[in-house]
């Protein structure tokens, strides 16, 4: 009876899991490349999609985020979870102030609400670095820049 119960529990656990990891880490057979990163080509061809490794997020938004933040050092970039975290960056004209940016890509579709940006700023005073207010428009401007770049990448992929 105990073996039957354990087998039933194992079957239920396996049935709940799905194979999402295998879906995201599929390999490309036409180009010989494999791994976690997709070929940033785009398109809707089912055969191409089946042979292309998949991101957990929209590839145009992912590439646009990296392009937009290319002036900042990156601390972390997770293509499956869709999170990019920059390291602290000090503009050359303001050495007593630095900022950090976190970008969340929330969807696999190219949509305006699929990207969120959080900006953190610190200023250096007599007691070291202290958190400071950020202009709310900074995050919105970064979101718009990422979306504009993603749109450019999508149009370039369609034109090819």
N, C-alpha and C positions, 0 to 999 in steps of 0.2 A: 504494500500500500504506500509506503514511504517513497519508494522508487517511482511509482506512478505519479505521485504528487509532485516530486521534484522534476520529473520530465514535463509535466503539464506547466509548471511554473517557468521552466526554461523555455518552452515553446511560446508562452505568452510574452516573455521578455524579448525574445528574438523577433516576434511579430510586431512589437511596438517600436523597435529601433529603426527600421528602414535602413537604407544604404546610402545616406546622404554624403558620407565621406568619399565613397567610391565615385559618386556623381561629380563631386567637386575636384577630384584629383584624377580625372580621366586623362588619358594620354592622347597625343596627336599622332596618327599613323601616317599622314601624308607628308609631314615635314621631318619626322624623326625626333621631334622635341617632346619632352615630357616634363611633368612637375606640377607645381601648384599655380603657376602664372599662366594666364591665357595669352593667346596671340591677339594683340590688340587690333584686330582687323575689322571686327563687327560684321554686319550682314545678318540676314535672316535665313539663309540656306540651311535646311535641316542637316544635310550631310556635313557641311562645314561645322555646324554647332556640335554634332556628335563627335567629330574628330578634334575638337578644340578643348583644352583644359578650361574649366569654368572657375570664375571668381565667385565669391559669395555676394558680390555687389556688381553694379553696372560698370563695365570696363571703361566706358567713356568718362564717367565721373571719376573713376580711380585714376586714370591717366591724367585727366584735367587737374585733379587735386595735386598730384606730384609735380606737374608742370607749373601750377600756380605757386606752390610753396618751394620752388627750386632755389630761391635765394636764402632759405633758412636751412640750418642743419636739422636732419630728422633724428628723432630719438627712437621712434618705433613706427612701423608700417605693417599693418595686418590686412592682407588682401582678402582673406576669408571673412573676417569680422567687419571689414570696412572701416577701420580706424587708423588715422594717420596722426601721430603726435610729433610735433617739432620739439627741438631742444630750445633753450633760451637763446634769443637772438637780440643783439644790441645794434641798432643802426649806427653807422660810423659817425653821424652828426650828433648823436645823443648817447654818449658812453655811460651816462648815469641812469639810463633807463633801458630795460629789456622786456621782451614779450615772448610769449609761448602760445602756440596755436594747436588746437585739437579739432580735427575734422572727422565727422561721423557720416558715413555713407549708409543710408538707411534702406535702400531698395535696389533691386536688380533692374528696375526700369529707369530710364532717363526722364526724371520728373523734377520739377522745381522744389518739391518738398522732400526730395530724396537726399539732400545734403544739409548738414547742420555744422556750424562753426562756432567754437568757443575760443575766445581770445583772453589771455591773462597777461597782465602787465605789472611790473614791479619797478620801483625807483630806489636809487641808492641814497641813503641819508647818513647821518652821523652814526646811527645804530645798525648799519648794514642795509640789506635789501628789505623793502616793505611792499606789500601789495598796494596797488593803486587802481583807481577807477579807469575803466576803458571806455572809449566812445562806443556806444551801442551800434553805431553805423559801421564800425570796423568789421565786425563779424558779418554783417549783411553785405558789405562791399566785397569781402572775400568769397562769400557764397555766390554772389552774382558773377564774380570773375571766374570761379570754378565752373558754373553753369554755362557761361559764354564759351569758355575753352572746350567744354564737353560738346557743345553744339557744333563748334568748328571741327572737332575730331570726327563727329558723326557725319557731318556733311562731306568731309574729305573721304571718309570710308565709302559713302554712297557713290561719290563721283568716280571711284576707282572701279 
